[in-house]
């Protein structure tokens, strides 16, 4: 059974992220969605708690009709690059492929011998841009799922 790992902060999880999960599930039997910086919430960079992010991820994948062959797990930061991959392994177990667009994540997993699939941005969506739009009261329509948008607007 081939398992993939997709790590991100997902602040918030958007349609581009959903596309990566869909693609990973074409290559893997199961995908672990590792929610990084899981202990943070209520800041401009990390506005949503792990529980909120998990809810948004699950609702988005359901709305996008993505097969339920994934698991959402919390990955708290330890702020130690030398130990981070081992930390992730303790939480998620060993995986076959790591999916990431983050150069630091790619480098750390490659250094430990992992197969890393660098994600391509099919959609020009960024969680940073979404957070900026929310601060400026600009529309996020089409960037996140309807379920995610409802949750985000409800908790502004």
C-alpha positions as CSV (number, residue, x, y, z in Angstrom):
1,X,0.0,0.0,0.0
2,X,1.6,3.3,-1.1
3,X,1.2,6.3,1.3
4,X,1.8,9.9,0.5
5,X,2.3,12.8,2.8
6,X,1.2,16.3,2.1
7,X,2.4,18.8,4.7
8,X,1.3,22.5,5.0
9,X,0.0,25.0,7.4
10,X,-3.2,25.3,5.4
11,X,-4.1,28.7,6.7
12,X,-6.6,28.3,5.1
13,X,-6.9,25.1,3.0
14,X,-7.9,26.2,-0.5
15,X,-8.8,24.7,-3.9
16,X,-5.1,24.5,-4.9
17,X,-4.4,22.3,-1.9
18,X,-7.4,20.1,-2.8
19,X,-5.9,19.6,-6.2
20,X,-2.7,18.4,-4.7
21,X,-4.6,15.9,-2.6
22,X,-6.5,14.7,-5.7
23,X,-3.3,14.3,-7.6
24,X,-1.6,12.5,-4.7
25,X,-4.5,10.1,-4.5
26,X,-4.0,9.2,-8.1
27,X,-0.5,8.0,-7.2
28,X,-1.0,6.7,-3.7
29,X,-3.5,4.5,-1.9
30,X,-3.7,6.8,1.0
31,X,-2.6,10.4,1.7
32,X,-1.7,11.8,5.1
33,X,-2.5,15.5,5.3
34,X,-0.1,16.9,7.9
35,X,-1.3,20.1,9.3
36,X,2.0,21.9,10.3
37,X,2.3,24.6,13.0
38,X,-0.8,22.8,14.5
39,X,-0.3,24.4,17.9
40,X,-0.7,28.0,16.6
41,X,-4.0,29.9,16.2
42,X,-5.3,33.4,16.5
43,X,-2.3,35.2,14.8
44,X,-2.2,37.0,11.4
45,X,0.0,34.2,10.0
46,X,-1.9,31.4,11.7
47,X,-5.5,32.5,12.2
48,X,-7.1,29.1,12.4
49,X,-6.8,26.4,15.1
50,X,-5.9,22.8,14.1
51,X,-9.5,21.8,14.7
52,X,-10.8,24.6,12.4
53,X,-8.3,23.6,9.7
54,X,-9.2,20.0,9.9
55,X,-12.9,20.9,9.6
56,X,-12.2,23.1,6.5
57,X,-10.0,20.3,4.9
58,X,-12.6,17.6,5.4
59,X,-15.5,19.7,4.2
60,X,-13.5,21.0,1.2
61,X,-12.4,17.5,0.1
62,X,-16.0,16.2,0.5
63,X,-17.3,19.2,-1.5
64,X,-14.7,18.5,-4.2
65,X,-15.7,14.8,-4.4
66,X,-12.2,13.7,-3.4
67,X,-12.2,10.0,-2.3
68,X,-12.0,9.6,1.5
69,X,-8.6,7.9,1.4
70,X,-6.9,10.5,3.5
71,X,-6.2,11.2,7.2
72,X,-5.7,14.7,8.7
73,X,-3.1,14.8,11.4
74,X,-1.7,17.6,13.6
75,X,2.1,18.3,13.3
76,X,3.2,20.8,15.9
77,X,6.4,22.8,15.2
78,X,9.5,21.8,17.1
79,X,11.8,24.5,15.6
80,X,14.6,22.1,14.9
81,X,15.4,21.3,11.3
82,X,17.8,18.5,12.3
83,X,15.0,16.6,14.2
84,X,12.0,17.7,12.2
85,X,11.7,14.7,9.7
86,X,12.1,12.3,12.6
87,X,9.4,14.2,14.5
88,X,7.0,13.9,11.5
89,X,7.8,10.2,11.2
90,X,6.8,9.7,14.8
91,X,3.5,11.2,14.1
92,X,2.7,10.0,10.6
93,X,4.9,6.9,10.2
94,X,7.1,6.3,7.2
95,X,5.6,7.3,3.9
96,X,6.5,6.6,0.3
97,X,6.3,10.0,-1.2
98,X,6.2,13.5,0.3
99,X,4.3,16.2,-1.6
100,X,5.4,19.8,-1.0
101,X,6.1,23.1,-2.7
102,X,8.1,24.4,0.2
103,X,11.8,24.4,-0.5
104,X,12.8,23.9,3.1
105,X,10.4,20.9,3.5
106,X,11.7,19.4,0.2
107,X,15.3,19.8,1.2
108,X,14.8,18.2,4.7
109,X,12.9,15.2,3.4
110,X,15.3,14.6,0.4
111,X,18.2,14.7,2.8
112,X,16.6,11.8,4.7
113,X,16.2,9.8,1.5
114,X,12.5,10.4,0.8
115,X,11.0,10.6,-2.6
116,X,9.7,14.1,-2.9
117,X,7.2,15.3,-5.5
118,X,7.4,19.0,-5.9
119,X,3.9,20.3,-6.4
120,X,3.1,22.5,-9.3
121,X,0.7,25.4,-8.8
122,X,-2.0,24.5,-11.2
123,X,-4.1,27.3,-9.7
124,X,-2.6,30.6,-8.8
125,X,-3.9,30.5,-5.3
126,X,-2.0,31.4,-2.1
127,X,-3.2,31.1,1.5
128,X,-1.2,34.3,2.2
129,X,-3.2,36.1,-0.5
130,X,-6.5,34.7,0.9
131,X,-5.6,36.0,4.4
132,X,-4.8,39.4,2.9
133,X,-8.1,39.5,1.0
134,X,-9.9,38.7,4.2
135,X,-8.2,41.5,6.0
136,X,-9.1,43.9,3.2
137,X,-12.7,42.6,2.9
138,X,-12.0,41.5,-0.6
139,X,-13.8,38.5,-2.2
140,X,-12.3,35.0,-1.8
141,X,-15.0,33.5,-4.0
142,X,-13.6,30.7,-6.1
143,X,-10.4,30.4,-4.1
144,X,-11.8,28.2,-1.4
145,X,-14.7,25.7,-1.2
146,X,-18.1,27.0,-0.3
147,X,-17.9,25.1,3.0
148,X,-14.5,26.7,3.8
149,X,-15.8,30.2,2.8
150,X,-18.9,29.7,5.1
151,X,-16.7,28.6,8.0
152,X,-14.2,31.5,7.5
153,X,-16.9,34.2,7.2
154,X,-18.7,32.8,10.2
155,X,-15.5,33.1,12.3
156,X,-14.2,36.5,11.2
